[in-house]
Amino acid sequence: MKQLAIIGLGPRGFYALENVITELSQQDKEVEILIFENSKEPGAGHVWYEGQPNSNWINITERALTGLRCRPKQHFKNVTIEAFPSYHNWCNFALEPHENDTFPPRKKLGKYLNERFNSIKSETENLDLIKYISAEIQSIIHRNDKLILKSKTESWQCDDVLLTIGHQTTKTSDQIKAWQQHTENNSNLLVFADAYPVNQLESTRNTENITIGIRGFGLAMVDIMRYLVINNYGNFKVVDNSTFKTVYYKTKTQHLKLIPFSLDGLPLAPKPLNENIDNWYKPTKSELEFFKSEIEAITQTDATATHISFIIKPIAKIASRIYNDLNQNAFNHSFSNEELENIISNWLKDADYKHELLQDETISAYNLIEAYVNMALGTATISLDFCVGQVWRHCQPTLYKAFSYAQLDNEIIEDLIALDERSKRYSYGPPIESMQQMLALVDAEVLSLEFLKDPTINMINDGWQLENEDNKTVTCSTMINSVLDAPKLLDITSPLVKNLLKDDLIQPMHSKLGIETSDDAYVITADGKRDIPIAVLGRLAKGSVIGVDAILECFGPRIENWASAYVNKL
């Protein structure tokens, strides 16, 4: 009997398990499945685990979690696996289009994922065909058409492997290394090289007098910010439920100061307040079909592309129509649709492009956050960049599907990924309440935005001295890195990935990208063949596929396609 190993059982791994069981039962085939996961909460993984604090929020609206569909009841060998509800049915979700969108703690979704996994495990763990193994696989050896999996102490043999191991550690940057070395001679200084788990900051958050530098100004920084300030000294209070206007109140004095900084110093733009406002930016079904066909005309054919304009042009066309339809909610202008398309195209091609319809980003960071908050509330005129960012978010699922496994030069793929990453300042933006909390902390003089844009950092005896362009300085005794590693395969330090690279079982698409895979997720080797029975789904395949970090992509067609292809070839 053939053996399949699934390594990693976060959301993507356990959805792969669900689908391979479904395919096996429908085709009446047998395979022994070895499942390797060493975390305490399989299904939830390290991102969604229930043990994290309530201050880590989901950044996708709860309304949008329709992709977490129900699992139908099915019969597998001599057991019945009961149906499991969709996320919305599981938590009795109900929201009217005019009501404020909800963004619950990540642990809530983690509870759903873990319960859904446990419902499968409880029904199948007594089957000889499925074995659940708590172990960390450190190497895979390809020998005599078999794969040998090794942990530190044991080994297993199988015929196929599916890797769904998610985020992996990467080489420490030179800057972080220098910071760590700086602490060796001063026990009062601290460096946290990773943002998560935020619980590691427990002692720091209740220190009475401390100034903390936070490297990065994205979603992880927001989680860290919220965790640090909801403490024994203070908390947030929403004073206007219609706008999430917030104040930060102190129950006793704490001299806490948070100093975030990043290369561009630009803040995130929050998502729209509710479904009604969000629908302002929603393309029509025919527009999404047009977008898909324009992309696939290049990506799924032998056509050559030297630039990502084949994506920029249809986005610009859709966004220009939507911006004009905003009418009085948009900046006042007299540009034609064609002129708007050119402006949008120029901005997508060049992040430094300036125009009167684009938000002026030279204003203070505080005022810029306020401007985007008011746009998200629907109470201020909408800048063209905010509109394009929200349109891009609605187009992302179509983009991810149409662009995956594209027959394009790696440089074009890299450019598209870079543009998608740039769009995430809008498309992956946080809830309005998160940005209102940020403003409240500035008002309470807990958070400073004065050093946001690429400050000069000098290491001194008391810690790290940050200096802004106005020559103002501040000294931090603690530094936290909130910049999450990109999935650059050659920089990953985990033993399993390093060993796979060393043994030429995997190769990157490009020095800055992930593992090259075929459209059924199987690894393509250096000679262009797929003769190694290893499949990769998720973050490590970034480049072959894009959009891999979104939770809904863990429950999408890529996983279903792999399961179907795997069982069909048995």
N, C-alpha and C positions, 0 to 999 in steps of 0.2 A: 504494500500500500504506500502511495506517495505521502510525503510529509511536507507541510507548510509551516514556516515559522513567521509569526508577526512580532516584530521587535518595536515596542513602544505602544502604549495603550492609553493615549490621550483621546480626545474626541474623534480625531481622524482614524486612529487605530481601531477603536471599538466599532466605529461605523463600518470600517472595512470588514471586521469580524461579522457584524450583522449581515452584510451583503454577501459575503462568501458562504455563510450558512444558508441564506436564501437561495443562492444559485445552486448549491449542492443538493438541497432538498428538491428543488424544481427539476433538476436533471438526474436525480437519483444516482448521484456519484458519492464516493467516499474518499476522504483524505484525513490524515491525522494532523491536527492543528496544535502547534506549540506556541503559547502566548507568553512573551517575556515583558514584564513590567515590574519595576522595583519601587514605585511610589506607593504611598499609603492609600491613594484614592484613584484607582484605575477608572478611566472614563473621563474624569475631570482633568487629570494631568497636573502639570506644575503651574499652569496659568489660571485654571478655574477651581482649584482645590478649595474645599469648604473651610479649611483652617485659617484662611487669610482674613484680615480685618474688613469691617464694613466700609472703610474709606477707599478701598479699591473698587471703582465703579466700572460697569460696562460702558463702552463708548458707542454702542449701536443701540438705537431705540428698541425698547422691548417690543414695540409694534412690528418691527422689521424681522423679528425672529420666526417668521412663518416658515422658513426653510427647515426648522427643526420639526419635521413632520412625524406623524405617528408611525410606529412599527406595527405592521399587521400581525395577527396571530398566525403561527406557522407550525408545521410538524417537521421535526428533524430526527430521522431515525426513529427511535422508540420513545421520544419525548415530545411534549407540546410546549412550545415557547409562547407564552401569553403575549397578547398585544400590549404595547406601551404607548401612552398618549403623546400627542404633540406637546411641545413646550407650552403653548397657549392654553391647551386643555388641562395640562398638569397643574398650572398655577391659576386657572380660572381667569385668564387675562381678558379684560374687556375695557375698551376705551373709545370714546366718541371722537370723531375727527377734530372737533373744536377743543378737546381737552388736552392739557399739557402732556407731551410725551414723557414716558418714564424710563429711567436708566438705573436699574437696580444694582446692588453690589454684585461683583463677579461671583461671589460664593453662592448666590442664589442659583445661577445657571450651573455652577459646579455641582450643587445638590441634585439638580435634574439629571445631569450627565452621569453622575456616580450611581444614582438610583436606576437609571436606564441600563447601565452596564451590569449592575448587580442582579437585575431581573433576568439577564441572559445567563450570568454565571450560575445563579442558583438553580437554573433548569438544566444546565449542561455540564456542571463540574463533575458529575458522576459518570459521564460518558467516557469511554476509553478513547474516543476520537478527539477529545479536546483536553489539553493539559495547560493549567495556569501555573506559571513558574515565576517566582519572585527572584530575579537575577538581573544583573547588568552585563550584557554581552559586550566584550571588549575587542573581539576579533572574529572574522569570518574567513575560513580557508576554503578555496575551491579545489577539490581533489577528486579525480575519477568520476566526474559528473555529479558529485555530491558536494554539499556545503557543510562544513564543520563549524559550529558556533561554539565559542569559548568564553566563559566568564573567568574570573580569577582562579576558581577552584574546580569547575566542572566543564564538561563539553557535551554537545548534542549534535546529531546529524539530521539533515533534512534535504529535500530536493529543491525547494523554492524558499526565498526569503522576501518578505515585505518589510521595508524600513519606514516607519512612521514615527521617527524619534524627535521631531520638532526642533525647538531652539537648542543649539549646542554652544558651549563655551568657545570663545575665540581668543587669539593672542591678545595679551594686555597691551594697550597702546603705550608708546614711549612717555606720553604725558602722565598717564596714571602710574606707570612704573616709577617715574621721578617723584611723584607725590608720595608714593608708598615708601620710597627710600628716605624721604624727608621726615617721615614719622619715626624712623628708627632711632633717632637721637633725641626725640621729645615724646614722652609717653602721654602728654596732654593733647597731642594732635591725632586726629582720626581720618582715615580715608576708607570710604565704602566704594569698592570698584564696581559693584553691581547694584542696580536699583531694587531688585527683588531677592528674597522676600523682604517687604518693608518692615516686618516684625523685628529685623535685626537692628532697627533704629530705636527700639523700645527705651533704652536708657537715655539716649540722646534727646528724645522728645520731651522728657520731663526735667531736663537740666535747666537750672534757674537762670543762668547767664551764658548765652552761647550765640555765636554768629556762624551760620552754616552756608557754604557755597554749594550750589547745585548745578552741575554741568549738564546742560540740555534744557530745552524749554518746550518739551512735547508732553504726550499723555502720561509717560512715566513720572515726569516732574510733578504733574498735577496730583497723582497718587501720593507721592512723597510729601508734597506740600500739605495735603489734607491730613495725612497720617501724623505729621509732626505737630500740627497746631490743634488737633482735637485731642487735648491732653488734660492734665490735672489743673491747668491754669486758664483754659478758655475753650470756646466752642463757637460754632456758627448758629445764626438764627435767621431764617427767611422772614422778612418783614412785609413782603408783597408776593403772594402766591401766583399772581398773574404774570409777573416778570421775573420771579425768583430773586428779586432784590434782597441782598443779604448783608447782615452786619456781623462782625466778629466781636464777641464780648469776652472780657476777662473776669474770672472769678477771683483771681489774685495776681499780683504782679509777677511777670516773667519777662526777663530781658532776652527775648528770642528774636533773632533777625535772620531771615532767609534771603539769600542773594543768588537768584538764578542767572545763568548766562549761556549764550549760544553763539554760533558763528554769525548768523544774520540778525539775531535779536527779535525775530518776528513772532508774534503770538499766534496761537491757534484760533480759528474762527469756529464758533459754536454751531451746532446743528439747529435747524428751524424749530420753533416752539412746539408746533403740533402738526398733525397730518394736513390740515387745511393749508397752512403756510408752506409746508414741504411740497405740496402738489403744485405750487406755483412753478417749481423747477422740474417737474416731471415730464420727460419726453413722451410723445404719443407712441402707441404700439408700432405704427408705420415708421416713425422716426427711428425707433430702436432696430427695426428690421433693416432700414436703410443703412444705419450705422454698422450693423453686423455684415451686411453684404459688401459694403465698401472695404471693410477690413479683410474679410475672407477672400475677396478678389485678389488680394496680394499675398496674404499669409498662407493660404491653403492651395496655392498654385505655384507654377514655376516662374511667376512674374518676379522681376528684380526690383528692389527698392533701395534707394541710397539715402533716404531720409524718412522720418516718421510722419511726414505730411499726409500720408494716406489715412492716418488716424486723426490728425489735427484738423483737416478740412471738414470731415463730416461732423466732428464735435463743434467746430465753429459755426457750421450751418445750423445745427440744432439749437445751440446756445443763443445765437443771434435772434432766431425766431422767438425763443422764450423770453429773452430780455426785452424785445419790443412789446411782447404781450403783457409785460409787467405794468405798462402804461405809467400812471402817476406814481407807482412804487419804485420806478427806476430813476436814475439820474436824468434830468431833462436834456434831450439832445435832438438833433435833426438828421442823424446819420441814416443812410439807407441800410438795408440788410447786407448788401455786399460790402459796404464800408465797415459795418460792425464785424462781419466775418474776418476782414483783414486785421482789424484791431485785435480780435480774439486770437487769431493765428499768430500775430506778432508777439503777443504776451505769452502764449504757450511755448513759442520757440525761444523766448528770451525773458528770463525772470526779472531782468533790470529794465524792461520796456516800460515807458511812462506814457500815460494818456489821461485826459481829463475825466474819462469814464471809469478809470481804475482808482481804487482807494489810495489816497496819499499816505504812503507808509513812512514818511519822514516826520509825521506828527509824533507826539510822545506815545510810548507804549500803552500807557493808561488810557489815553484818548482813543487809540487804535482799538483796544479791547472793547471799550464802550461803543465805538462805532459798529463793530461786528456784532456785539450783543444786540444792539437796537435793530440791526438788519435781521438778525435771527428772530427777533420778536415781531418783526413785521411793522415796526413803528417808525422806521427811518427809511429814506430812499436807499435803494439797493445799488451798490457799486457793481460794475461789470465783472470784476474778478470774483466777488462773492457769488454772483449768479453762476458763472462758469464752473466754479468749484462745486456747487450743489448739483448742477447738471452732470458734471463728471461723475459724481457719486452715484447718480441714478443710472449712468451708462456703464459703470464699472462691471456689474455682473455679465453684461453682454460682451464687454471688452475682454474680460478674463476668459470667457468661453471661446470667443472667436480667435483670440491671439495665442491660446495654448498650443504648444507643439508647432509653432509657426516655422515655415520653411524660409527662414531669413538669415542674413548674416548676423553673427553674434553681436556686432557693434550696434546694429539697429535694435536688437532685443534689449541691449543694455541701455540705449537711449530711451526706449519706451518705458522701461522700468524706472529710470531716473525721473521721467516726467510724471509717472504715476505716483512715485514717492513725493515729488514736489506738490502734487495735487492734494496729498493727504492732510496738509495744513487746513484744508477746507473739508475734504470728503470724509476724513476720519476724525473730524473735530469732536470735541467733548460736548456734554450737555451745557446749556446756557448757565445752569446753576454753578457748574465748576468755574466758569469765568467770572460770574458774580462773586463767588467766594474769593477769587484772586483779587478782584477790585476791593472787596471788604478788607482783605489783609493789608493791602496798600494803605487804605484809609486808617487802619488801626496801627500803622507803622510797624507791622511785623514783616511784611514782604517789601523788598526794595526792587524797583525796576530800573534803577539808575545805571546798572552795570551789565545790562542785558547783551549789548552787542559787542562781542569779541573783545573783552577787556584784556589789558596786559596783566599777566599773573606772575608775581615774583614770590619766591619762597624766602621767608624771613624767619627769625627765631620764634615768633609768636604764631606762625602758621603760613597762610597764603595771602599776600596783599594784592587785591584787585584794583586796577586803576582804569578809569574810563577816559573817553576822549576829552573830557573837560578837566582832566587831571585830578579828579576827586578819587579818594582811595577808601578802601574798607579792608579790614583784616578778618579772615575766617580761620577758625581753629579746627573746623571739620569740613571735609569735602565729600560730596556724594556724586557719583557718576550716574546720571539717569539716561544716558545715550545708549540705546539698545544696539547690540551688534547686528550688522547686516549679515545675511547668509552667504558669506564669501567662503567657498569651500576650502580654499588653500590656507585660510587663516584659522580654521577650526582646530581645536586642541583636544577634543575628546578622543580617547584611545581607539574606539571603533572606527571613526571616520579616518583617523590618521593611518590605521592599519589597512583599511580598504584602499586608500590612495597609494600607500607604499607597495601594496601587492597588485596594483593596476586593475583592481576590480571595479573602480569607478574613476571618472575623470570629469573635471569641470567643463562646462560649455565655453567658458571664458575665464580669465584669471580673476575677474571680479564677480563671477556668478556661481551657480550651484551645479549639481550633477546633471549631465545630459541624459535624457530619457526619451523613449518612444511614446506614442500616443496611448499605449496601454500601460505606461509607467515603468516599463522595464529599462534597465540601464543600457546605454549605448557605450561600448568600449572604444578605446583609442583608434582601433582600425575601422570604426563605423559599424561594427557588428553588434548584435544583441544576443551573444551566445552565453552570457552569464545569467543564471536564473535569479537575479536580484531585482526587485521592483522598489521604487522610491516614490512615496507620496508626501507632499507637504513642503516645508520650508527648504529642505536640502535640495529640492528640485527646482528652486527658483531660477528662472531663465528658460527652462523647458516649459514651465508654466508660470503664470504671474497671479498675483492676488492670493498667495498661499497663506497669508497671515490672518485672513478674515475667518471668523468662527463659522459663518455659513458655508464657506468653501470646504470645511471639514465634512459637510453633509451633502456634497454636490456630486455631479456626474463623473468627476475624475475617479472617485473611489468606486462608484458603481461600474464604470468601464473596466477598471482593473479587475474587480471581482468576476465580472462576466468573462473577460478574456482569460483569466487564470483557470476558471472551471471549464471553459470550453476546450482548452488544450489538454485537459487531463486524459 
